[in-house]
Amino acid sequence: MSWTSASVLALLALLSALTLCPEADSAAVPSDNTAQEGKGPVQRVFLKDSDASHFFRRRSRRAAKSPDEINAEQRQVLAADERRREFHEEKRNEYENHAEEQSDEQDERTRESTEQWREFHYDGRYPPQEYNRQSI
């Protein structure tokens, strides 16, 4: 027996099992008369239009919040503000430290280049320039 005939035989067996099984009807699309009778699972899941609009109308008018709920929301807001404040403070400290390090490095480079210039231009006859200031 070739593989095509074996696969056709397996598909026919599966199709016959699905048509004879009583649970297969619940997976199929219900006919119009079962939907009108209200026996199908669709009627248990969905609400009628009037019930659905009444549900949303009732939910839109919210009662006043309880003090516990207000306190819980306020605690959440305060905690979020504190986290935001700590984050920005940490970022500001990082930036200030970085700026200070950059400034220190620039000052060091300037000082080194100035010392090198003085050593290169020093002729040996006079003391270094910082000690060679005339008093007024």
N, C-alpha and C positions, 0 to 999 in steps of 0.2 A: 504494500500500500504506500503510495507516495505521500509526501508531507502536505500537499494541498488537500488531498481527500481527508487526511487526518484532521487538519485544521477546520475544514468545513464540517466534519462530523462533530468536533468539539463545540463549534459555534451553534450548531443545531441543538445539541444537548443542553447548552446553556440557555438558549432561547426557550426551549420547551420547559425547563425548570422555572424560569422566570414567569412564564404565562400561567403555569399551574399553581404557583405559590400564592397563598392568600395575602401575605404581607406585601406583595408587590403592588397591590392596589393603593396602599398608603403613600408609596413613593411616586405614583403617577399623578398627573394633573387631574384634579377632580372635575367631574362633569358639572353641568349647570344645575341639575336637580340636587346634587349633594351639597353644593355651595349654598343653595337656597334653604335647604333643610337645616343647616347649621350643625350637622353631625361631624364635619371634617375638622382636622386639626387647625385649619386656617382660621376658623371662627374663634378658636380659643386664644390665638395669638394676637389677632388684630381687633381693635375696637371699632364700633360703629362711628360714623362721622360726628354724630351729635355728642356721643360720649367723649370722643377725642377732643372736640372743641371745648366742651365743658371742663375737661381735665386741664387743658392749657390755660383756660380762663381762670380757673381756681388757683393754679400755680403762679399765675402772673401777679396776683394780689398777695404779696408776702406779708406775713404778720411781723410785728416789731421783733427785733432780735432780743434774745434773752441776755441778761447781764453777763452770764458765763461766756456766751458766744462773743459778745462785744469785747470782753477781757481777753479771750483767746486770740481774736483778730488783732487787738492792740499789742499783745505780746509778740505776735508774729511780725507786725510792722516794726516794733522797736528792735527786735532781734535782727531783722533785715537791715535797718538803719545802722545798727552797731557794726554788723559785718561790713557794710559799705564804708563806714567811717574808718574801720581798722585797715581795710584794703587800701583806701586812698592815703592814709597816713603811712602805711608801709611803702607804697610807691613813692610818696614824697620824700621819705627818708632815704630810699635807694637813690633817687635822683640827686638829692643834696650830697650824699656820700660820693656819688660818681662825679658831680661837679667839683667838689672839694679835691678829690684825687687828681682830676684833670688840671685844676689850678695849681696844685702842689707840683705836679710833674712839669708844668710849663714854667713855674718859678725856678725849679731845679735846672731845667735846660737853659734858662736865661742866665742863671748864676754861673753855670759851668762855662757857657760861651763867653761871658764877661771875664771870668778868670783866665780863660785861654787867651783872650785878646790882650789882657794886661800882661800876661807872661810873655807873649810874643813881642809886644812893644816895649817891654822894660829894658832900658839900656844899662842898668847896673850902677849908674852914677848917683841916683837919688833913691831914697827909700820908696817902697810901693806907694801908689797914688793916694790910697786911703790914709796913709800916715804923713803925706806930704802936703797937707792943707795949711795954707797961711792963716794965721789968726788975725782977725780984724780988730 
